[in-house]
Amino acid sequence: MNALLLFLLMLFTADGAWADTASEPGDQVIRLGVSTRTFPAANRNDALAALRVWADTVIRERSLQEYVEISLYDSAEALHTAFALGGIDAASLTTEEIMLLGLRPDFIYIPFKDQGFEVRYVLLARRDGVVRDLAGLVAQRLTFFDDSATILAMPWLETLLAEVAGQPIERPLMNLVEVDSPSKAILQVFFRQAQTALVTLEAFELACELNPQLRQELMVLHESQPFVTAFFVFNPDWRGTARDRLEEAIVSLHETPGGQQVLTVFQSARMSRQPSSVLDATRQFLEDYRRLMGDLPARKTPP
């Protein structure tokens, strides 16, 4: 499992990417790219610690000999250049980034959670609050937690608001307040510190399990369609034994103690191999969103 094996064991390099390699390189070089938008920055230290433990475990259990090079990329442009120059064999990407790269792989590899591999968003408000529909949303305080799972949450909300207003609504015009956790976003609405919250359905369901009163006091104004936000993909031009060994390790990540620790950090049960057609609905949404918003530069994927 070389891809997630050294997912973030990297140092900053002069070319704008962060990189590191396995400590005992063999003859085969595997070049892996990781988009910063696919990594949960909120728990980066925990993830790094877990990945170091898992890397040692996988190297020992699977006797992997490949020389692994990992690079962390801050922009789709840098990823595009690396793919064009043949500098990446496999990568962790968002759906928007794979569209920008023009990649059409046969399969992708997605973290699989209890509710599946897709993400849904919900817009929450108090049942007795002032916000009853989207028309009353713009002037009210909206709490939002920005992480790798919510990269399409704001585009989805902007699409809803544009449908109501009849024209795009610029994000700065929203009374948007970013918080440091989805639970805080939800609780601020519960305690009337904010009027609405935008979170994943998974986060809301978990919060309700911990505090059933939330479901009594809060309501879902709108729920999104399912999205596929991020995944792992091989360069379609890369073939050979090293790729086969890497693919086997990815899908069996949950079978080792170290791999289970990594998956716990990323709140996943296993890595699921899926046909790339599972991206079609999310691709269509992004195409529609670009047309609606006029593909404004400010709306490109942030680093």
Helices and strands as residue ranges (DSSP letters): H 2-5, E 11-12, E 18-21, E 29-35, G 36-38, G 41-43, H 44-62, E 67-73, H 76-84, E 90-94, H 95-101, E 107-112, E 121-126, G 134-136, E 141-144, G 148-150, H 153-165, G 171-173, E 175-178, H 182-190, E 196-200, H 201-210, H 213-217, E 218-223, E 230-234, H 241-251, G 253-255, H 257-265, E 270-275, G 276-279, H 280-293, G 297-299
